[in-house]
Amino acid sequence: MSLNGKRILIAKPGLDGHDVGAKVIALALRDAGADVIYTGLRKSPDYIARIAVDEDVDAVGLSMLSGSHLELVADTMRELAARDARDIKVFVGGTIPKEDHAALLEAGVSGVFTADMALDDVLETVDRVLS
Amino acid sequence: MSTTDRTDKQRAAGRALAATPPIPAPVTASGIDIPRVVTADMVAGRDPGLPGEPPFVRGIFDDGYRGRLWTFRQYSGFGTAEDTNQRYRFLLDSGQTGLSVALDLPTQCGLDPTDPLARSEIGKVGVSLSSLAEAEILFDGIDLGAISTSFTINGTAAIVYAMYCAVADKQGVPREKLTGTIQNDILKEYVARGTWIFPVRPSMRLIADTILFSNEATPRFNPISIAGAHVRDAGATAVEELGYTLANGLAYVDELIRRGGDATRFARRLSFFFYVHMDFFEEVCKFRAARKLWAELLEERFGVTDPNARRLRFGVVCGGSSLTAAQPYNNIVRVGLETMAATLGGAQSIFTCAFDEAFQIPTEFSAEIALRTQQIVAYESGIAKTVDPLGGSYYVEWLTERMEQEVRRIIDEIDDYGGVVKAIEDGYLQLRIAERARERKKNIDSGKTVVVGQNYFRRENQTDEVGEVFKVDPTAARRVEEKYRRVLDRRDTATVKRSLEALERAAATDDENLMPYLIECCHAYATVGEMVATLKRQWGEFQEPIRL
């Protein structure tokens, strides 16, 4: 499996300050060959969509642990759509209760990752969706 | 097949791990090699001394828990001040002895509820406290002169502390009677928790302001809780947790001395907050080593000899990242063991996570079991009946000393780098933590670290369901916004403006203490967002170093 040539934005929308999960995923994606950009904390959906388009990424990974994922994912998808960037795949990671997974997938998210999943599973899913 | 189907199946199958893990390797979670057996000659020459006497290896009080048990302090807060006030009354009625306030992210980051970045976060991870009006509701019917309250608040700690003083004023409770703690430890926010607002240096000034003010005005209050728990949760080992935390503590002492503080006085009110993870003896020894190192470092570096100023008092959280979403009821057992380690280590206050805390705000059911866990250890186990029951154990004394050595090595490394402030501004510590987190994750994925029910011992078709799911009332955000607008309408805008202008003038000076100005702002019903915006105009914002 290789993510060579894939460009991925890892983003922290909202105010949640727990960034270790985002950084661990960013490091793992980079080691798998992807070009990874990390936004840093407290970014608005508008900002994230703008960077995603400007940087011409294949995918955006949104990391959220504060329980605000449903609103923030919807906002980010809307901002991407407003920029004609529906082709950019969106992944979500963090503290995401199981009962919200279906709603996120239905909203167009390509994968939902939680802390107990193996990194290799995360990478495989990203690879499958992007190839 | 959808992504969830596939991952559920994969997770249920595990990832090619054997059915039974190998026998645990003889090494602590921090990587210290453990001897087959520790004998008397290996600890010869090491006398842990007596509890209550420096360097306090065996505890800071001569009577341990016989005079006073630790404080049972469950962290809670969500939605509106009304919602949380109700939960507090439930917890106090259940036998909890101290409050611990969880604040929502807008309050922690200094944004009012109507800020576009705040909207989706209102009341989610804690209660919204946008002005004194909300704090009055939060403590309605709770006598601040009779209860101690801990606030997990950092970027806006000075403001929340000012609000607490203002509520006491309103209740007619003299400020000198206030007891409790504000976390107020900004250094670890830059490293691991992320609710920083201002650049490092003005933040350090604000912390010194709170401590110096509190020593005079609220002498029984802890104006800082130097916290290792979050760094640990983010990936650091027990040894690193202690090393980074003590290094941060030394940086605060430096700043306070620079501001003219008397170490013998202010050091009495410095408190600490640590994590308890699952490596039982390493955790017990970490606390024994922490007390000894802090007592020694204060004397070595600052010439503090008064024993009362060198007592390291600490609270702990049991649970955190050791809890799993898989087979969540196992977490009750984990928290039970961790509570034993905390008490055998001599903690002054304990917060036990609820078994569902890995993935949601606890329900009343799970919150009650978490509190009962502490009560069982306190009243049934007998651990509290003698001071430091493990003192003199060959292994415990040996491991305490080994941890001291390793922690000193880390403190030296940070000194060599140029101190914690530089290490944080450069992003050096942040990167180290991220690398550690990745290592921890890899060890779990590969099966090197065993997590029962998650990477080993899974049941076929395991569902990981819990009976009850907690949901923040979806109307909470709307109610918070409505109340916020009502406060704006009702307050006297001229008084607000005057108090904020006075605050800004004081912030422009180098070291005028800002606390009296913040309390004035609170009394005028200035909002948290307004006070923070005022300070930002003078100080700017922290620019996060992004290093991967």
Contacts between the chains, C-beta under 8 A, distances in Angstrom:
chain1	res1	chain2	res2	distance
A	14	B	105	7.3
A	14	B	117	7.2
A	14	B	120	5.8
A	14	B	121	5.5
A	15	B	105	3.7
A	15	B	106	6.6
A	15	B	108	7.5
A	15	B	109	5.1
A	15	B	111	7.4
A	15	B	117	6.2
A	15	B	118	7.0
A	15	B	121	4.8
A	15	B	195	7.8
A	16	B	105	6.5
A	16	B	121	7.6
A	16	B	125	7.8
A	16	B	194	7.3
A	17	B	105	7.9
A	17	B	189	7.2
A	17	B	193	5.3
A	17	B	194	1.8
A	17	B	195	5.1
A	17	B	196	7.9
A	18	B	193	7.2
A	18	B	194	6.5
A	18	B	234	7.5
A	19	B	194	6.0
A	20	B	192	7.3
A	20	B	234	4.4
A	20	B	235	5.8
A	20	B	433	6.7
A	20	B	434	6.1
A	20	B	437	4.5
A	21	B	437	7.9
A	23	B	434	4.0
A	23	B	437	7.1
A	23	B	438	7.9
A	23	B	548	6.6
A	24	B	434	6.6
A	24	B	437	5.2
A	24	B	438	4.7
A	24	B	441	5.7
A	26	B	548	5.6
A	27	B	434	6.8
A	27	B	435	7.6
A	27	B	438	5.5
A	27	B	548	6.4
A	28	B	438	7.1
A	30	B	548	7.1
A	36	B	548	7.1
A	38	B	546	5.8
A	38	B	548	5.8
A	40	B	544	4.6
A	40	B	546	5.1
A	41	B	194	5.2
A	41	B	544	6.1
A	42	B	109	7.1
A	42	B	117	6.5
A	42	B	194	8.0
A	44	B	116	6.7
A	44	B	117	6.0
A	66	B	105	5.9
A	66	B	121	5.9
A	66	B	124	5.2
A	66	B	125	5.0
A	67	B	124	4.4
A	67	B	125	6.6
A	67	B	361	7.9
A	67	B	472	7.2
A	68	B	120	4.2
A	68	B	121	5.2
A	68	B	124	5.6
A	71	B	119	7.6
A	71	B	120	3.9
A	72	B	120	5.5
A	75	B	120	7.5
A	95	B	358	7.8
A	95	B	359	5.8
A	97	B	359	5.7
A	97	B	360	6.2
A	97	B	469	7.3
A	98	B	464	7.6
A	99	B	469	7.1
A	101	B	4	5.2
A	102	B	4	7.0
A	105	B	2	6.3
A	105	B	3	6.5
A	105	B	4	6.5
A	110	B	3	7.0
A	111	B	3	4.8
A	112	B	3	7.1
A	112	B	4	7.0
A	114	B	325	6.6
A	115	B	325	7.4
A	116	B	11	7.4
A	116	B	324	6.3
A	116	B	325	5.4
A	116	B	326	5.7
A	116	B	454	5.5
A	117	B	7	6.6
A	117	B	11	6.8
A	118	B	15	5.1
A	118	B	445	4.4
A	119	B	441	6.1
A	119	B	442	7.2
A	119	B	445	5.7
A	120	B	15	7.1
A	120	B	445	6.7
A	121	B	7	6.4
A	121	B	10	5.9
A	121	B	11	7.8
A	121	B	15	7.4
A	125	B	3	6.2
A	125	B	6	7.8
A	125	B	7	7.3
